[in-house]
Amino acid sequence: MKYRSVVVTRRGGPDVFRIVEHALREPTIGETRIRILATTVSAPDIQARYGHTPFPPRVPFVPGYAIIGVVDAVGEGVTKAAAGDRVGALTITGGYAEYIYLNQDELIPVPVALDPAEAVTLILNYLVAYQVMHRSARVRSGDKVLIVGASGGIGTAFLQLGRLAHLTMFGIASRSKHHILVEHGATPIDYHTQDFVEVILNAEPDGLHAVFDGMGGDYVRRGLSVLRRGGTLVVYGNPLSLLGLVRLLARVVVFNLLPNGKRVKVFGTTVSRFNRRPFEEDWAVLFRLLEERRINPIIAKRFPLMEAAEANALLESGRTAGNVVLVAPELLEAPGTVQEDAEYR
Ligand SMILES: NC(=O)c1ccc[n+]([C@@H]2O[C@H](COP(=O)([O-])OP(=O)(O)OC[C@H]3O[C@@H](n4cnc5c(N)ncnc54)[C@H](OP(=O)(O)O)[C@@H]3O)[C@@H](O)[C@H]2O)c1
């Protein structure tokens, strides 16, 4: 039997994808075979395709940072999963495929009642927002915060989790997407036409408790200027190259030496490889929030798994808000599945 994956064949735009067939093999010792139900299409996939990340994957590779699937077969010695289990994983690569092979230790238990397209947004985007807010910035009810990139996959997760945490939120996004920020109780700022430092310091002369920055560059220096003493700026955006990462870390050291009572922290999900426990705890919290419908992931569009090129082109165009997700064919055809199609110009 064969299965298909969507492969990046060279660095470049969404036209570099090819669909490739592979033989379906049995899992090896400790390994599980997962039939993929949903996978994220996210900014890191695009950046990896162009090679714009500190450690780009070698070409050819299959993108797909997070998945939800069903265990299809298990290898010898697997005790933590059984055929039929609903699972998720932070795969970093490999999600744009009908099947993936993962070690049993990489699997995250996922409640079967959840829509896989919604659940998969929790594995990456909501996890980043939750950990930046609660583990890095340690926000408290009533805190005033700025979300840079508030209309994106992670940004909209911040909006929903920030509202649950009773934060006063300012959000930076293009004007055509401001209604989403307003619906979540945030004050929108248009980065094309407004100076966010001026807007925030006019509204909050004492400054903010936290800034969540997914863009980097000058946002770090300017974000610090809207923080109050004791405030924290968390940078989670991709520094785009190894040199960018080194420069960012050097600037963070310097900023933290300044005697202004403000802190800068850098957040990255790669630490999940070394210390999984906080990730497992936070995924469990997020799945519970979704089961209770206290969060409602915004899905701009669901595409069939093999239409990754079209999905990448849409995300790259900047015409979406929230999440873009690839799903298995039965989820597109399932009765009651909503085919959202919100695009912005
Ligand atoms: N640290 C980690 O572990 C981790 C994990 C995942 C992702 N990331 C990184 O986090 C960043 C955001 O990812 P995402 O998935 O949320 O991206 P996304 O869904 O593509 O959203 C990008 C956001 O950035 C905004 N934006 C674009 N240009 C801007 C500018 N000049 N100033 C202010 N905002 C601007 C967009 O606003 P409009 O569309 O409204 O114009 C949009 O809200 C990426 O760099 C990604 O690599 C890091």
PDBQT file of the ligand as one rigid body, heavy atoms in Angstrom, charges set to zero:
ROOT
HETATM    1  N1  LIG A 401       8.897  30.714  19.225  1.00  0.00    +0.000 N 
HETATM    2  C1  LIG A 401       8.242  29.690  18.711  1.00  0.00    +0.000 C 
HETATM    3  O1  LIG A 401       8.380  28.558  19.161  1.00  0.00    +0.000 OA
HETATM    4  C2  LIG A 401       7.339  29.920  17.557  1.00  0.00    +0.000 A 
HETATM    5  C3  LIG A 401       6.361  28.985  17.203  1.00  0.00    +0.000 A 
HETATM    6  C4  LIG A 401       5.511  29.280  16.147  1.00  0.00    +0.000 A 
HETATM    7  C5  LIG A 401       5.668  30.452  15.430  1.00  0.00    +0.000 A 
HETATM    8  N2  LIG A 401       6.663  31.317  15.781  1.00  0.00    +0.000 N 
HETATM    9  C6  LIG A 401       6.854  32.590  15.055  1.00  0.00    +0.000 C 
HETATM   10  O2  LIG A 401       5.890  33.519  15.453  1.00  0.00    +0.000 OA
HETATM   11  C7  LIG A 401       5.670  34.462  14.400  1.00  0.00    +0.000 C 
HETATM   12  C8  LIG A 401       4.172  34.625  14.155  1.00  0.00    +0.000 C 
HETATM   13  O3  LIG A 401       3.652  33.376  13.720  1.00  0.00    +0.000 OA
HETATM   14  P1  LIG A 401       2.109  33.199  13.307  1.00  0.00    +0.000 P 
HETATM   15  O4  LIG A 401       1.938  31.758  12.972  1.00  0.00    +0.000 OA
HETATM   16  O5  LIG A 401       1.194  33.824  14.287  1.00  0.00    +0.000 OA
HETATM   17  O6  LIG A 401       2.080  34.057  11.943  1.00  0.00    +0.000 OA
HETATM   18  P2  LIG A 401       0.833  34.484  11.049  1.00  0.00    +0.000 P 
HETATM   19  O7  LIG A 401      -0.363  33.677  11.372  1.00  0.00    +0.000 OA
HETATM   20  O8  LIG A 401       1.318  34.508   9.651  1.00  0.00    +0.000 OA
HETATM   21  O9  LIG A 401       0.567  35.986  11.541  1.00  0.00    +0.000 OA
HETATM   22  C9  LIG A 401       1.496  37.002  11.321  1.00  0.00    +0.000 C 
HETATM   23  C10 LIG A 401       1.015  38.282  11.985  1.00  0.00    +0.000 C 
HETATM   24  O10 LIG A 401       2.030  39.266  11.854  1.00  0.00    +0.000 OA
HETATM   25  C11 LIG A 401       1.411  40.490  11.498  1.00  0.00    +0.000 C 
HETATM   26  N3  LIG A 401       2.359  41.352  10.812  1.00  0.00    +0.000 N 
HETATM   27  C12 LIG A 401       2.905  41.207   9.581  1.00  0.00    +0.000 A 
HETATM   28  N4  LIG A 401       3.754  42.231   9.328  1.00  0.00    +0.000 NA
HETATM   29  C13 LIG A 401       3.737  43.015  10.444  1.00  0.00    +0.000 A 
HETATM   30  C14 LIG A 401       4.409  44.212  10.818  1.00  0.00    +0.000 A 
HETATM   31  N5  LIG A 401       5.302  44.822  10.014  1.00  0.00    +0.000 N 
HETATM   32  N6  LIG A 401       4.149  44.732  12.041  1.00  0.00    +0.000 NA
HETATM   33  C15 LIG A 401       3.280  44.154  12.868  1.00  0.00    +0.000 A 
HETATM   34  N7  LIG A 401       2.628  43.012  12.582  1.00  0.00    +0.000 NA
HETATM   35  C16 LIG A 401       2.850  42.463  11.377  1.00  0.00    +0.000 A 
HETATM   36  C17 LIG A 401       0.249  40.108  10.640  1.00  0.00    +0.000 C 
HETATM   37  O11 LIG A 401      -0.668  41.178  10.664  1.00  0.00    +0.000 OA
HETATM   38  P3  LIG A 401      -1.755  41.514   9.500  1.00  0.00    +0.000 P 
HETATM   39  O12 LIG A 401      -1.981  40.203   8.793  1.00  0.00    +0.000 OA
HETATM   40  O13 LIG A 401      -2.943  41.978  10.268  1.00  0.00    +0.000 OA
HETATM   41  O14 LIG A 401      -1.138  42.534   8.622  1.00  0.00    +0.000 OA
HETATM   42  C18 LIG A 401      -0.251  38.863  11.386  1.00  0.00    +0.000 C 
HETATM   43  O15 LIG A 401      -1.066  39.240  12.483  1.00  0.00    +0.000 OA
HETATM   44  C19 LIG A 401       6.466  33.919  13.202  1.00  0.00    +0.000 C 
HETATM   45  O16 LIG A 401       7.722  34.583  13.136  1.00  0.00    +0.000 OA
HETATM   46  C20 LIG A 401       6.695  32.462  13.563  1.00  0.00    +0.000 C 
HETATM   47  O17 LIG A 401       7.831  31.894  12.981  1.00  0.00    +0.000 OA
HETATM   48  C21 LIG A 401       7.488  31.081  16.829  1.00  0.00    +0.000 A 
ENDROOT
TORSDOF 0
